[in-house]
Amino acid sequence: MTNNDILKKLRVALHLRDEDIIEILKLVDFEISKSELGAVFRKEDHPNYKPCGDQLLRNFLNGLIIYRRGTRDEKPIPSNK
C-alpha cells in the first residue's frame, strides 16, 4: 500500500474535503496548493499524478492529531518534595 493509498483512505474514512486537508497541513506549517493535492489523489497512470512522499503523509498525520484533539499544552507538574 502506497502513501497515496493511505492518504486517500483516510480522506474517505474521515469525510475530509481538499480544503480540510489543506487546513490540517497548515496547522503544522506545511503549505500545499489545491492542485498539488489533487495530483496526489489521481490514479498512478494519469500524466499529472504525483506520489505522496513520507514528509507529506507525516505532516498530515501530525496535523490531524492537532485538528482532532487540539494543541498539546505542556504544563510542568509541580513536585511537592
N, C-alpha and C positions, 0 to 999 in steps of 0.2 A: 504494500500500500504506500503510495507516494504522499508527500506533504500536501500536494494539491487535493488528493482524495480526502485526507484528514480534514483540511480546511472546509471543503465542500460539505462533508458530512456534519461537521459542527455547525455550519451555517444553516443547514436544513433542520437539524435537531433543535437548535435554539431559536429558530424563526428569525434570523437576522437578515436585514437588508444590507445592501452595499454601504449605505450611509452609516449604519450601525457599526459595521466592521471598521470603517474609516475613523469613526469616533473612538472606538475601542483602541485602535492603534495610536491615536493622538494622545491617549491617556499615558502612554509610555514613550512619548516624544518620537514616534515613528511615523513619518509622513509618507503617504501613498496616494496617488490620484485614483479617481474612479476608473479611468481607462486602464491603468496598470492592474488594478484589482480585477477588472473584467477579463484581462488577459490570463490571469491565474485560474479563473473559473472556466476557461474554454477547454475544448477537447484537445488532446495531445496532437492530433493530426491537423489542427487548424493552423494557418500560417502565422497568426498573431498570438499563439499560445506562449505562455511564459511559465517556467517551472517555479514553484513556490520554494524558496530557499529556507534553510533552517532558521535564519535570522528572522524572517517574516513570521514563520509559524511560532517561534519562541516569543517574539514580541506580542503576537496576537494572544497567546495563552496567558502571558503576564498581564496584558491589558484586560483580558476577560475576567481575571481574578478581581482586579480593581473595579471593573464595570459591575460585577455581580455582588461583591462583598463590601466595596468601598475601600478607602485607603487604610493602611495599617498604621495606627497610632502607637508608636513605641514609647511608652512611658516607663521610666525606670521604677522598679518595685522597691519601695523603701525597706531597708533592713532594720529590724528592731533589736540590734545587738548592742 
